[in-house]
Amino acid sequence: MKVCASLTATLGVLILAACSPGSPGVEDRPAETAPIAETAPVDGRAIIADIGRINTPNGIEESYAARIGGVDQWLSIRGKDRDNPVILLVHGGPGSAELAIGWTFQRGWEDYFTVVQWDQRGAGKTFSLNDPETVMPTLSVERMTADVVEVADHLRQKLGKEKIILLGHSWGTIIGLEAVMQRPDMFAAYVAHGQVISMQRNEEEGFRLTMAAAKADGNADAVAALESLEPYPGDLTVRRIGDQRTWSIHYGGLAAYRENAAPWFRAMRLSPEYDDAVLRGYDTGSLGSITALMPELRAVSLDHMNRSPVPIFLLNGRQDLTTPPSASAAWLDALEAPVKASYWFEHSAHLAFMEEPGKVLITLVTCIRPYAVEPDMEAARAAAAGCVHED
């Protein structure tokens, strides 16, 4: 039987393929144009890579190891137009490289920015590229802040930009803010999602909010488990943080309205950027990173950074119990900066890039991008007056 039309709903888009007179039916089609059901199983990584391939004449799509701080460190650079401003994403963790989940949120960014994902020393592909026994002992806030500066300078030279935007996430806000304060001449703006100013204050506030949620829920097991950690944070260890996070995550403090963030972690398995060997080493690098840095993290305090020559923007997940925005609010209020603002994402916790990707993109483009493309601060402020963000 010859079928002269097929109606397929794919990814929410209705596609109508109608046969013109004399065109082949299903039986006559080559395999690559057969109906979707007839081509399963498929290679998800290959499809995602193909969809994300950048074909624009002035685009850029490069992945490579750069020598940073004496260590080979992995960079991914993607964008539809090299003339766009550069945004460097400094991932969280420590050790939680976000290149593997970039495909879930990044494509829209690439229309307006050249987006750089960087796997820090000890994380992701950089972990796999190097001898752990040599590299892991080098992890420190000072060394990794220097890496941020070195990566930023490398990108400025490679991409021909005087200044770039730095976007820090969680742990990445510590070394990101340090780098911006050290070398403000390199940065057009600093953006933070999950800003950490004081690790002690961050943990105290996250614990308080989690305990309140457990009591409101009448969850005796959660309350008992949390009470066993008191006084918290106390002598902060990886184990104690993990025990507290069990319940903050349960109450939507990592991914809003979810008991876990499993879908995003599973999304790594479909990443065209990582093969199975890199994924197998991911958790080892992540645990090794936080273990190596924990002695310093306990004492982290950036309260002294009370003046910035660079515009400062915070992206706050209203439901975030991992880095509660209330823990950094007083710092932002007291901060002196040419421009400063908080943007709230009501239905996000600690993963707003994935939880509310459209809203994040609009905020980046209309509220922050002007500071990287306009000729001076006055012009940038005028352009950013059109900022579109609804709390």
C-alpha positions, 0 to 999 in steps of 0.5 A: 500500500502506498502512503501519500502523506504522513503527519508526525508530531516531533518535539512539539512541532507539527510536521506535515509531509505530503506526497506530490503526484508521482512522489514515492510512498513509504515503501519506496523511501530510502532508509534515511527518510523513512518514518521515525518509528521505522528508524529506531533505535537511534544514536541520541548523542549523534542526533543532539550533535547534529542539531547543535552543529553551528553552520553560520558563516561567522560562527564558531564551534571549537573544543580543545585543550589549552595549557592553563596554569601548567595543566591541559584544561578543556574548553568548548567555544560555541556561537553563531556569530564571532562578533557577539560578546563572549560569556565564560561559564565558570561551573560549580561543584567544585568539580561539577563540570557543566559542559555535559549538560550544556546541550539542555539549555545553551543553544539559545544563548549561542544566538546572542553570545559566544559561549565558553564552557570550561572544565576546571582542573580536577573536573570533567574532561580536564580530569580525564586529560591529566594524571590525578596524582599530579593535578589534584594536589594543586587544587586551591582557591588561589590557584583556580582563581588564577586559572580563571584569569588565565582562561579569560585572557586566553579567550580575549586574545583568541576571540579578539575581545577587550572584555568578556562576561563572566558567569559563575555558578555556585562554587564558580562564584567564589573563584569567579568573583575573586578573578573579577576583583583582581582583573576588572579590566578584563570583564564587561560584567559579572553574573552569578547564579547561586552566589556564595559570599560566606560558606558558613553563612550559606550553610547556616541559612540552607540548614535553617530553611531545610529544617523549617521545610521538614517541620512544616511537612511533619517529616520526623525522619528528616527532622531527626536526621537534621537535628543529629547534625546540630550545631550545623555547620560546625566542623564542616566536612564533605560527609556533613554537607552530604547529609544535609543536602539529602534533605535540602534536595528532597525539599526542592532545594536543588531542583524546584518542586522535585525531590532530586535533579536526576533528569539533568544528571542523566542528560549527561549520558546524551552529551555529544561532548563526553564519551563513556570514558569521561563520564566514568571519571566524572564522579571521581573528579567531582568527589576529589575536587570537593575533598581537596578544597573543603579545608579552604571552603570552610573559611571562605568569606568574600564580605571584604569585596565591597566595591566593584568597578564592574557591573554585578548581576545576581540570578537568584532561584527563589527555591534555592536551598543549596546557595540561599539568596538570603545568605548573600543579600546583605552583601549586595545591598552594601556593595558599591558598583556602577550597576548592580541588580538581582533577578529572581526566578520564582520557579527555580532552585539551584539550576535556573539555566535548566529550570527556567531557560527561556527566562534566563536567556531573556534576562541575559540578552536584555538586561546584561548583554548591553554592558558588553556591546555598548561603547560606554557605561552610559550607553549600556545603561540606556540600552538596558533600560529595556531589560525584560524580567518579570519576578 
